[in-house]
């Protein structure tokens, strides 16, 4: 049996090892389709055969639920995300806080597209909170999802990117955490869509993601649940 999972790009580092654990335990295969939450939700609306949708927000799933496109009883919070300022390890730029982005030597700044990417929405909110959103418009480069956004910075196409903490931890690069009081909480939810071919097994995998076997991996990559302590 094979599960098809559509998942937010911010899960690029953590979901594959969790899926591998699941495969070892059950013998079931997991195919992961990573992308922007908003675009993945649109695919489900158009009838894409997705067994489990692991979103980077709650709104996309609540919108699908209002349209009766998901099994409401399978909705579950699996984490709260954070955003960081990320730039290459070999960069000589000193970038510690959002206000630094207004400096003249920083010419290009990447964020995920706030029209459909939850981490892009949070980045925009944070920039608006300190009133530099309009000033930064000429510098902004938009990624289709948070992984592409970080790739722009990794490849040197931009000086710095606002990305997910999950993509900053446990990998090369310089980064600093953006205060979470500058944006709305990035609460993350999963759900079984009604297009699922294997809804029962999908729900089992959803529970596995929040199980004691997977939570340490989730915490290691910066995803915590309300009431959990972050890994230092």
Residue pairs with C-beta under 8 A, 6 or more apart in sequence:
1 28
1 29
1 198
1 201
2 28
2 29
2 30
2 31
2 198
3 28
3 29
3 30
3 31
3 51
3 52
3 198
3 201
3 202
3 205
4 31
4 33
4 49
4 50
4 51
4 52
4 197
5 15
5 19
5 30
5 31
5 32
5 33
5 50
5 51
5 52
5 53
5 54
5 202
5 205
6 33
6 35
6 40
6 43
6 44
6 48
6 50
6 52
6 53
6 54
7 15
7 32
7 33
7 34
7 35
7 40
7 53
7 54
8 34
8 35
8 36
8 37
8 40
8 54
8 55
8 56
8 118
8 145
8 146
8 188
9 34
9 35
9 36
9 56
9 145
9 146
9 147
9 148
10 56
10 81
10 119
10 146
10 147
10 164
10 166
10 167
11 34
11 54
11 56
11 166
12 34
12 147
12 166
12 167
13 166
13 167
13 169
13 170
13 171
13 221
14 166
14 217
14 218
14 220
14 221
14 223
15 32
15 34
15 54
16 32
17 217
18 208
18 209
18 214
18 217
18 218
19 30
19 32
21 208
21 213
21 214
22 28
22 30
22 205
22 208
23 29
23 30
25 208
25 213
26 204
28 201
28 205
30 205
33 40
33 50
34 145
34 147
35 144
35 145
36 112
36 113
36 116
36 117
36 144
36 145
36 146
37 55
37 56
37 57
37 60
37 116
37 117
37 118
38 60
38 115
38 116
38 117
38 118
39 116
39 144
39 145
40 50
40 53
40 55
40 60
41 53
41 55
41 60
41 61
41 63
41 64
43 50
44 50
44 53
44 64
44 69
44 70
44 193
44 195
45 64
45 67
45 69
47 195
48 195
49 195
49 196
49 197
50 193
50 195
50 196
51 192
51 193
51 196
51 197
51 198
51 199
51 201
51 202
51 205
52 190
52 191
52 192
52 193
52 196
52 202
52 205
52 206
53 61
53 64
53 70
53 190
53 191
53 192
53 193
54 78
54 188
54 190
54 209
55 61
55 118
55 188
55 189
55 190
55 191
56 81
56 117
56 118
56 119
56 146
56 186
56 188
57 118
57 121
57 186
57 187
57 188
57 189
58 77
58 187
58 188
58 189
59 118
60 118
61 70
61 75
61 189
61 190
61 191
64 70
64 191
64 193
65 72
65 75
65 191
68 194
69 193
69 194
69 195
70 191
70 192
70 193
70 194
71 191
71 192
71 193
71 194
71 196
71 199
71 203
74 190
74 191
74 192
74 199
74 202
74 203
74 206
75 189
75 190
75 191
76 189
76 190
76 191
76 206
76 207
76 210
77 187
77 188
77 189
77 225
77 226
78 188
78 189
78 190
78 209
78 210
78 218
78 223
78 225
79 187
79 188
79 218
79 223
79 224
79 225
80 185
80 186
80 187
80 188
80 223
80 224
80 225
80 226
81 118
81 119
81 122
81 164
81 165
81 166
81 186
81 188
81 222
81 223
82 164
82 165
82 177
82 178
82 180
82 186
82 222
83 119
83 122
83 123
83 126
83 162
83 163
83 164
83 165
83 177
83 178
83 183
83 186
84 162
84 163
84 164
84 165
84 168
84 175
84 176
84 177
84 178
85 95
85 96
85 97
85 98
85 100
85 101
85 160
85 161
85 162
85 175
85 176
85 178
86 150
86 153
86 160
86 161
86 162
86 163
86 167
86 168
86 173
86 174
86 175
87 93
87 95
87 153
87 159
87 160
87 161
87 173
87 174
87 175
88 153
88 154
88 156
88 173
88 174
89 172
89 173
89 174
91 159
91 160
91 174
93 105
93 106
93 159
93 160
94 100
95 101
95 106
95 159
95 160
95 174
95 176
96 176
97 176
98 126
98 127
98 130
98 132
98 178
98 182
99 130
99 132
100 106
101 109
101 127
101 132
101 136
101 139
101 160
102 132
102 135
102 136
105 159
106 139
106 159
106 160
107 139
107 159
108 139
108 141
108 157
108 158
108 159
109 136
109 139
109 140
109 141
109 158
109 159
109 160
109 161
109 162
110 140
110 141
110 142
110 143
110 149
110 150
110 152
110 153
110 157
110 158
110 160
110 161
110 162
111 119
111 120
111 123
111 124
111 140
111 141
111 142
111 143
111 149
111 161
111 162
112 118
112 119
112 120
112 123
112 142
112 143
112 144
112 145
112 146
112 148
112 149
112 162
112 163
113 120
113 142
113 143
113 144
114 120
114 121
114 123
114 124
117 143
117 144
117 145
117 146
117 149
118 186
119 146
119 149
119 162
119 163
119 164
119 186
120 142
120 143
120 146
120 149
121 183
121 184
122 183
122 184
122 186
123 162
123 183
124 133
125 182
125 183
125 184
126 162
126 178
126 179
126 182
126 183
127 133
127 136
129 182
129 183
130 182
141 152
141 157
141 158
142 149
143 149
143 150
143 151
143 152
143 161
146 163
146 164
146 167
147 167
149 161
149 162
149 163
150 161
150 163
150 164
150 167
152 158
152 161
153 159
153 160
153 161
153 163
153 173
154 173
162 178
163 175
164 222
165 177
165 222
166 221
166 222
166 223
168 175
168 222
169 220
169 221
169 222
170 220
170 221
188 223
190 206
190 209
191 206
192 199
192 202
192 203
192 206
196 202
208 214
209 218
210 225
215 225
215 228
218 224
219 228
219 230
219 231
220 231
222 230
222 231
224 230
